[in-house]
Amino acid sequence: MIIFKKIVEFKNYLRKLKNKKKKIGFIPTMGALHDGHFSLISRSISENDLSIISIFINPTQFNNQNDLFSYPSDLKKDINSLKIISENLILFNPSSEEIYSGNIVSNVFSFGGLDKYMEGKFRKNHFQGVATILQKLFDLVKPDNVYFGEKDFQQLRIVEYFVSNLGFNLNIIRCKTIRTDDGLALSSRNKKLDISSQKIATNLFKALNFVKENFDTLNFEKIYNKVRHFLSEFSEIKIEYFIIADEKDLKPIKTKDKNKKYRAFIAADVSGVRLIDNIKLY
């Protein structure tokens, strides 16, 4: 496995790949890799000539500095895990100084209203930071296919819009959420939960699954009330939002249209750790 930390060296290597017309798959990450990431990498390996992974904890997408500083990181473990998957992977692991040259600020983008709700409402400027780093990485790597998990579905939709709006010549590949046997969506933040809290966190998926099972039979008021009542039984869980939204424009809905697709979204603090999840309702 080849590891690059400097943009100049990475650019030179990528230029040679492009000259050889290699099909490139790209998986941008913030590290603390888990089976969810590995599923994206494995799919990229199967669909491309070469797969590139970036590990960079992007400061501009954190609206809470404490969250940035406490974000889980274990680069040595990540590298060892990647080597087990394949020795042919390319890792880009730059510093903040290398990426931002001392000017750690976000660019300003329009997302067509996709950022008005949920994460966009509760994490101000979060998606501006995400788009800023992705623009830099896409311009650098120039991948053919980029892989994102559906766990961060709002981010996925925003990236799809952003890529189309800016005219990037690449494909965004949606990949299903990977879960533990008891339903907890895999996330780097899960590393901050002890075993007891991880078990409690599985109730987020139970709530979402209840919505999926009853979406066609219960009205919205009953669904919202039952979800909130169920989760209120756990003192460790504090709901930030629970929303049923149109999958395309992410607008919260109160009535159903059989011609549209919907998802249920949730964000909650579980024992001091903020988690998000979603489930498709079709």
GUPA-442522 format. One line per field, with one value per residue (C-alpha): residue number from 1; residue in one letter; x, y, z. Coordinates in steps of 0.5 Angstrom, whole numbers. Layout:
<sites>
torlo = [NUM ...]
selo = [a ...]
c1 = [X ...]
c2 = [Y ...]
c3 = [Z ...]
</sites>
This chain:
<sites>
torlo = [1 2 3 4 5 6 7 8 9 10 11 12 13 14 15 16 17 18 19 20 21 22 23 24 25 26 27 28 29 30 31 32 33 34 35 36 37 38 39 40 41 42 43 44 45 46 47 48 49 50 51 52 53 54 55 56 57 58 59 60 61 62 63 64 65 66 67 68 69 70 71 72 73 74 75 76 77 78 79 80 81 82 83 84 85 86 87 88 89 90 91 92 93 94 95 96 97 98 99 100 101 102 103 104 105 106 107 108 109 110 111 112 113 114 115 116 117 118 119 120 121 122 123 124 125 126 127 128 129 130 131 132 133 134 135 136 137 138 139 140 141 142 143 144 145 146 147 148 149 150 151 152 153 154 155 156 157 158 159 160 161 162 163 164 165 166 167 168 169 170 171 172 173 174 175 176 177 178 179 180 181 182 183 184 185 186 187 188 189 190 191 192 193 194 195 196 197 198 199 200 201 202 203 204 205 206 207 208 209 210 211 212 213 214 215 216 217 218 219 220 221 222 223 224 225 226 227 228 229 230 231 232 233 234 235 236 237 238 239 240 241 242 243 244 245 246 247 248 249 250 251 252 253 254 255 256 257 258 259 260 261 262 263 264 265 266 267 268 269 270 271 272 273 274 275 276 277 278 279 280 281 282]
selo = [m i i f k k i v e f k n y l r k l k n k k k k i g f i p t m g a l h d g h f s l i s r s i s e n d l s i i s i f i n p t q f n n q n d l f s y p s d l k k d i n s l k i i s e n l i l f n p s s e e i y s g n i v s n v f s f g g l d k y m e g k f r k n h f q g v a t i l q k l f d l v k p d n v y f g e k d f q q l r i v e y f v s n l g f n l n i i r c k t i r t d d g l a l s s r n k k l d i s s q k i a t n l f k a l n f v k e n f d t l n f e k i y n k v r h f l s e f s e i k i e y f i i a d e k d l k p i k t k d k n k k y r a f i a a d v s g v r l i d n i k l y]
c1 = [0 3 1 2 2 4 -1 5 7 0 -1 5 3 -4 -2 2 -5 -9 -4 -5 -12 -14 -21 -21 -25 -25 -27 -27 -26 -25 -21 -23 -25 -30 -34 -38 -32 -29 -36 -35 -27 -29 -34 -29 -24 -29 -31 -25 -17 -15 -18 -16 -18 -17 -17 -17 -21 -24 -24 -29 -35 -35 -39 -37 -29 -30 -33 -27 -22 -25 -27 -24 -17 -13 -9 -4 -10 -13 -7 -6 -14 -13 -7 -11 -16 -11 -4 -6 -10 -7 -8 -8 -7 -6 -5 -10 -4 -3 -10 -12 -5 -7 -13 -18 -25 -31 -33 -40 -45 -52 -55 -62 -65 -63 -59 -65 -67 -64 -57 -57 -61 -58 -51 -50 -45 -43 -45 -41 -35 -37 -37 -31 -26 -30 -29 -21 -21 -25 -21 -14 -16 -21 -24 -29 -33 -34 -37 -42 -46 -53 -53 -51 -57 -58 -50 -51 -56 -53 -46 -50 -53 -47 -43 -49 -49 -41 -41 -36 -35 -36 -41 -43 -45 -50 -48 -53 -52 -48 -51 -49 -53 -58 -59 -54 -51 -44 -41 -34 -37 -40 -32 -34 -40 -39 -42 -48 -49 -48 -54 -58 -57 -60 -67 -66 -66 -72 -76 -74 -76 -83 -84 -82 -87 -93 -92 -98 -103 -102 -102 -97 -99 -99 -92 -89 -92 -90 -83 -82 -86 -82 -75 -77 -77 -69 -66 -59 -63 -64 -68 -65 -70 -74 -77 -80 -78 -79 -73 -71 -72 -71 -77 -81 -88 -95 -99 -97 -96 -96 -92 -86 -81 -80 -75 -75 -69 -67 -61 -60 -55 -54 -50 -47 -45 -49 -51 -56 -59 -65 -69 -72 -80 -81]
c2 = [0 7 13 20 26 31 34 35 28 25 29 27 20 21 24 17 13 18 17 9 11 7 7 10 9 14 13 20 18 22 15 11 6 0 -5 0 4 -3 -5 1 0 -7 -5 0 -6 -10 -4 0 -1 2 5 11 12 19 20 27 30 36 42 46 41 41 47 44 45 40 35 36 35 29 25 18 17 11 12 6 1 4 3 -4 -5 -3 -7 -13 -11 -10 -8 -5 1 8 12 20 22 30 35 41 45 41 42 49 52 56 59 54 57 54 56 58 53 53 46 47 47 40 43 47 41 36 36 43 46 43 43 50 51 43 42 48 45 38 41 45 39 34 40 40 32 31 36 33 26 26 20 16 13 16 11 14 10 11 12 20 20 28 28 23 27 34 31 28 35 39 34 35 43 44 39 34 28 23 18 18 11 10 4 1 2 -3 -5 -10 -16 -12 -6 -1 3 3 9 12 15 8 8 13 9 3 -3 -2 5 1 -3 2 6 0 3 8 3 -1 6 7 0 1 7 2 -3 2 7 5 3 9 16 21 24 17 15 21 20 13 14 19 15 9 13 17 11 11 16 16 18 25 26 32 31 25 27 23 27 26 22 27 34 32 36 34 31 31 27 21 21 14 17 19 16 17 16 17 20 21 24 23 24 17 17 24 21 24 19 19 14 13 8 8 7 3]
c3 = [0 -2 3 1 6 1 -5 -10 -9 -10 -16 -19 -18 -20 -27 -28 -27 -31 -37 -36 -36 -30 -27 -20 -15 -9 -1 3 10 17 19 25 20 21 17 14 11 9 5 1 0 -2 -7 -10 -11 -15 -20 -21 -23 -17 -10 -7 1 4 12 14 20 16 21 17 18 25 29 36 37 43 38 33 38 41 34 35 31 30 24 25 26 20 16 19 17 10 9 11 5 0 -1 -7 -4 -4 2 2 9 9 15 15 14 7 5 8 8 14 12 15 12 8 1 0 -4 -6 -4 -7 0 1 7 11 15 20 20 16 22 28 25 22 16 17 10 7 10 7 0 1 3 -3 -8 -6 -6 -13 -16 -14 -15 -21 -19 -24 -18 -11 -6 0 5 6 13 12 7 7 6 0 -3 -2 -5 -11 -12 -11 -16 -21 -20 -21 -27 -24 -29 -24 -21 -14 -12 -6 -1 4 11 15 22 27 28 33 28 30 24 24 25 28 33 36 39 44 47 52 51 55 51 45 47 49 42 38 40 35 30 33 33 26 24 28 23 17 19 21 15 11 17 22 21 22 29 32 29 32 38 39 37 42 47 46 46 52 56 56 60 56 50 48 41 37 32 29 22 16 9 2 0 -6 -3 4 6 12 10 14 8 4 -4 -7 -12 -8 -4 4 9 17 20 27 31 38 44 47 53 51 44 38 33 27 23 18 14 7 8 2]
</sites>
